[in-house]
């Protein structure tokens, strides 16, 4: 996905958090990567990284 709101919705759904939230607390910067880790059909982890943060 490439738009912040879709990424945040997927993150929150995976973490079983309500979709309603404070937009100022979003963790989704430009060039960031959110990974959903699965075992079978179950999401077991949500990982966030900013590989270009140093630029």
N, CA, C and O atoms as a GROMACS GRO file, in nm:
protein
  220
    1UNK      N    1   0.084  -0.118   0.000
    1UNK     CA    2   0.000   0.000   0.000
    1UNK      C    3   0.088   0.123   0.000
    1UNK      O    4   0.204   0.118   0.043
    2UNK      N    5   0.035   0.231  -0.047
    2UNK     CA    6   0.119   0.350  -0.056
    2UNK      C    7   0.061   0.474   0.011
    2UNK      O    8   0.126   0.579   0.011
    3UNK      N    9  -0.057   0.466   0.066
    3UNK     CA   10  -0.116   0.584   0.130
    3UNK      C   11  -0.126   0.562   0.280
    3UNK      O   12  -0.164   0.455   0.327
    4UNK      N   13  -0.091   0.666   0.354
    4UNK     CA   14  -0.080   0.656   0.499
    4UNK      C   15  -0.204   0.599   0.566
    4UNK      O   16  -0.193   0.510   0.650
    5UNK      N   17  -0.322   0.648   0.532
    5UNK     CA   18  -0.441   0.603   0.602
    5UNK      C   19  -0.465   0.453   0.584
    5UNK      O   20  -0.504   0.385   0.679
    6UNK      N   21  -0.442   0.401   0.465
    6UNK     CA   22  -0.459   0.256   0.441
    6UNK      C   23  -0.359   0.176   0.523
    6UNK      O   24  -0.394   0.071   0.578
    7UNK      N   25  -0.236   0.224   0.531
    7UNK     CA   26  -0.132   0.154   0.608
    7UNK      C   27  -0.167   0.155   0.756
    7UNK      O   28  -0.157   0.053   0.823
    8UNK      N   29  -0.209   0.269   0.807
    8UNK     CA   30  -0.247   0.280   0.948
    8UNK      C   31  -0.367   0.190   0.978
    8UNK      O   32  -0.370   0.125   1.082
    9UNK      N   33  -0.464   0.187   0.890
    9UNK     CA   34  -0.580   0.101   0.911
    9UNK      C   35  -0.538  -0.046   0.917
    9UNK      O   36  -0.587  -0.121   1.001
   10UNK      N   37  -0.446  -0.087   0.830
   10UNK     CA   38  -0.398  -0.226   0.831
   10UNK      C   39  -0.319  -0.254   0.959
   10UNK      O   40  -0.335  -0.361   1.019
   11UNK      N   41  -0.232  -0.161   1.001
   11UNK     CA   42  -0.156  -0.177   1.125
   11UNK      C   43  -0.251  -0.195   1.244
   11UNK      O   44  -0.235  -0.287   1.324
   12UNK      N   45  -0.348  -0.106   1.254
   12UNK     CA   46  -0.439  -0.107   1.369
   12UNK      C   47  -0.526  -0.232   1.368
   12UNK      O   48  -0.550  -0.291   1.474
   13UNK      N   49  -0.573  -0.272   1.252
   13UNK     CA   50  -0.653  -0.395   1.242
   13UNK      C   51  -0.571  -0.516   1.285
   13UNK      O   52  -0.620  -0.602   1.359
   14UNK      N   53  -0.446  -0.523   1.239
   14UNK     CA   54  -0.359  -0.635   1.274
   14UNK      C   55  -0.329  -0.640   1.424
   14UNK      O   56  -0.315  -0.748   1.481
   15UNK      N   57  -0.320  -0.523   1.486
   15UNK     CA   58  -0.292  -0.515   1.630
   15UNK      C   59  -0.420  -0.524   1.714
   15UNK      O   60  -0.417  -0.516   1.836
   16UNK      N   61  -0.534  -0.539   1.645
   16UNK     CA   62  -0.666  -0.546   1.709
   16UNK      C   63  -0.697  -0.421   1.791
   16UNK      O   64  -0.754  -0.428   1.900
   17UNK      N   65  -0.658  -0.308   1.734
   17UNK     CA   66  -0.688  -0.178   1.795
   17UNK      C   67  -0.806  -0.117   1.720
   17UNK      O   68  -0.829  -0.150   1.604
   18UNK      N   69  -0.880  -0.028   1.785
   18UNK     CA   70  -0.989   0.039   1.713
   18UNK      C   71  -0.932   0.125   1.601
   18UNK      O   72  -0.822   0.179   1.613
   19UNK      N   73  -1.006   0.138   1.493
   19UNK     CA   74  -0.959   0.219   1.381
   19UNK      C   75  -0.956   0.368   1.416
   19UNK      O   76  -0.872   0.442   1.363
   20UNK      N   77  -1.045   0.412   1.503
   20UNK     CA   78  -1.044   0.552   1.546
   20UNK      C   79  -0.917   0.578   1.628
   20UNK      O   80  -0.884   0.502   1.719
   21UNK      N   81  -0.847   0.687   1.595
   21UNK     CA   82  -0.722   0.718   1.663
   21UNK      C   83  -0.688   0.866   1.641
   21UNK      O   84  -0.755   0.935   1.565
   22UNK      N   85  -0.584   0.912   1.709
   22UNK     CA   86  -0.535   1.048   1.695
   22UNK      C   87  -0.433   1.049   1.580
   22UNK      O   88  -0.327   0.987   1.593
   23UNK      N   89  -0.462   1.115   1.468
   23UNK     CA   90  -0.370   1.116   1.354
   23UNK      C   91  -0.229   1.166   1.388
   23UNK      O   92  -0.133   1.130   1.320
   24UNK      N   93  -0.215   1.247   1.491
   24UNK     CA   94  -0.083   1.299   1.529
   24UNK      C   95   0.008   1.190   1.584
   24UNK      O   96   0.129   1.210   1.594
   25UNK      N   97  -0.048   1.076   1.622
   25UNK     CA   98   0.033   0.968   1.679
   25UNK      C   99   0.065   0.858   1.579
   25UNK      O  100   0.115   0.753   1.618
   26UNK      N  101   0.037   0.880   1.453
   26UNK     CA  102   0.060   0.777   1.352
   26UNK      C  103   0.209   0.747   1.336
   26UNK      O  104   0.294   0.836   1.345
   27UNK      N  105   0.239   0.620   1.314
   27UNK     CA  106   0.376   0.578   1.286
   27UNK      C  107   0.379   0.533   1.141
   27UNK      O  108   0.359   0.415   1.110
   28UNK      N  109   0.404   0.628   1.052
   28UNK     CA  110   0.401   0.598   0.909
   28UNK      C  111   0.464   0.714   0.834
   28UNK      O  112   0.394   0.798   0.778
   29UNK      N  113   0.597   0.719   0.832
   29UNK     CA  114   0.666   0.827   0.764
   29UNK      C  115   0.694   0.792   0.618
   29UNK      O  116   0.678   0.676   0.578
   30UNK      N  117   0.735   0.890   0.540
   30UNK     CA  118   0.771   0.867   0.400
   30UNK      C  119   0.882   0.762   0.393
   30UNK      O  120   0.976   0.765   0.472
   31UNK      N  121   0.871   0.674   0.300
   31UNK     CA  122   0.968   0.566   0.275
   31UNK      C  123   0.978   0.468   0.390
   31UNK      O  124   1.079   0.399   0.405
   32UNK      N  125   0.875   0.460   0.472
   32UNK     CA  126   0.874   0.361   0.580
   32UNK      C  127   0.817   0.229   0.528
   32UNK      O  128   0.752   0.223   0.424
   33UNK      N  129   0.845   0.123   0.604
   33UNK     CA  130   0.798  -0.010   0.566
   33UNK      C  131   0.727  -0.071   0.686
   33UNK      O  132   0.784  -0.083   0.795
   34UNK      N  133   0.602  -0.110   0.666
   34UNK     CA  134   0.527  -0.183   0.768
   34UNK      C  135   0.515  -0.327   0.719
   34UNK      O  136   0.468  -0.351   0.607
   35UNK      N  137   0.556  -0.422   0.802
   35UNK     CA  138   0.550  -0.563   0.764
   35UNK      C  139   0.457  -0.637   0.858
   35UNK      O  140   0.464  -0.620   0.980
   36UNK      N  141   0.370  -0.718   0.801
   36UNK     CA  142   0.285  -0.806   0.880
   36UNK      C  143   0.346  -0.945   0.871
   36UNK      O  144   0.367  -0.998   0.762
   37UNK      N  145   0.374  -1.005   0.987
   37UNK     CA  146   0.437  -1.137   0.993
   37UNK      C  147   0.330  -1.240   1.023
   37UNK      O  148   0.258  -1.229   1.122
   38UNK      N  149   0.320  -1.341   0.938
   38UNK     CA  150   0.217  -1.444   0.950
   38UNK      C  151   0.278  -1.579   0.988
   38UNK      O  152   0.389  -1.612   0.948
   39UNK      N  153   0.204  -1.654   1.064
   39UNK     CA  154   0.223  -1.798   1.078
   39UNK      C  155   0.090  -1.857   1.032
   39UNK      O  156  -0.012  -1.844   1.100
   40UNK      N  157   0.094  -1.921   0.918
   40UNK     CA  158  -0.031  -1.968   0.857
   40UNK      C  159  -0.117  -1.848   0.822
   40UNK      O  160  -0.072  -1.757   0.752
   41UNK      N  161  -0.240  -1.848   0.870
   41UNK     CA  162  -0.332  -1.737   0.844
   41UNK      C  163  -0.336  -1.635   0.957
   41UNK      O  164  -0.415  -1.541   0.953
   42UNK      N  165  -0.250  -1.653   1.058
   42UNK     CA  166  -0.253  -1.568   1.177
   42UNK      C  167  -0.140  -1.466   1.175
   42UNK      O  168  -0.024  -1.502   1.154
   43UNK      N  169  -0.174  -1.340   1.196
   43UNK     CA  170  -0.072  -1.235   1.208
   43UNK      C  171  -0.012  -1.246   1.348
   43UNK      O  172  -0.084  -1.238   1.448
   44UNK      N  173   0.119  -1.264   1.354
   44UNK     CA  174   0.185  -1.280   1.483
   44UNK      C  175   0.270  -1.159   1.522
   44UNK      O  176   0.312  -1.148   1.637
   45UNK      N  177   0.294  -1.068   1.427
   45UNK     CA  178   0.375  -0.951   1.459
   45UNK      C  179   0.350  -0.842   1.354
   45UNK      O  180   0.322  -0.872   1.238
   46UNK      N  181   0.363  -0.718   1.396
   46UNK     CA  182   0.359  -0.604   1.306
   46UNK      C  183   0.490  -0.530   1.328
   46UNK      O  184   0.519  -0.484   1.438
   47UNK      N  185   0.568  -0.517   1.222
   47UNK     CA  186   0.700  -0.453   1.232
   47UNK      C  187   0.702  -0.325   1.149
   47UNK      O  188   0.643  -0.318   1.041
   48UNK      N  189   0.769  -0.226   1.202
   48UNK     CA  190   0.779  -0.095   1.137
   48UNK      C  191   0.925  -0.058   1.125
   48UNK      O  192   1.001  -0.074   1.221
   49UNK      N  193   0.967  -0.010   1.009
   49UNK     CA  194   1.105   0.031   0.989
   49UNK      C  195   1.109   0.155   0.900
   49UNK      O  196   1.020   0.178   0.817
   50UNK      N  197   1.214   0.233   0.918
   50UNK     CA  198   1.240   0.350   0.835
   50UNK      C  199   1.380   0.337   0.775
   50UNK      O  200   1.474   0.400   0.823
   51UNK      N  201   1.395   0.255   0.671
   51UNK     CA  202   1.527   0.229   0.617
   51UNK      C  203   1.598   0.352   0.558
   51UNK      O  204   1.720   0.352   0.545
   52UNK      N  205   1.525   0.455   0.522
   52UNK     CA  206   1.586   0.576   0.466
   52UNK      C  207   1.584   0.693   0.565
   52UNK      O  208   1.599   0.808   0.525
   53UNK      N  209   1.565   0.664   0.692
   53UNK     CA  210   1.552   0.770   0.793
   53UNK      C  211   1.677   0.858   0.800
   53UNK      O  212   1.667   0.976   0.833
   54UNK      N  213   1.791   0.804   0.770
   54UNK     CA  214   1.916   0.880   0.779
   54UNK      C  215   1.934   0.981   0.666
   54UNK      O  216   2.024   1.065   0.671
   55UNK      N  217   1.850   0.974   0.565
   55UNK     CA  218   1.865   1.065   0.450
   55UNK      C  219   1.805   1.201   0.475
   55UNK      O  220   1.810   1.288   0.387
   0.00000   0.00000   0.00000
